[in-house]
Amino acid sequence: MLIDAQDKALLAARAAVDKHAEDVIVMDMRRLSTVADFFIVATAGSAPQLSAIAENIEEHLRPLRER
């Protein structure tokens, strides 16, 4: 399944919010960087919550990996 960078970034942000991430920001970097199209910043209340957020993002993006 092909998905563009913006949709992928929004999917990752929603996955973070699903695990109660706070202050989630999706920054469009396309005109500023050749390294990343989007950058996502979020706040977690604890290290275990941070791990849960990261794992949930990975789980949601795993099916989209290009081979």
BELSULZI-V113865 format. One record per pair of residues at least 24 apart in sequence whose C-alpha atoms are under 6 Angstrom apart, sorted by the first residue. I is the first residue (numbers start at 1). J is the second residue. D is the distance in Angstrom with one decimal. If there is no record, write none. Layout:
i: (I:I)
j: (J:J)
d: (D:D)
This chain:
i: (12:15:15:16:19)
j: (57:56:57:53:53)
d: (5.3:5.9:5.2:5.2:5.5)
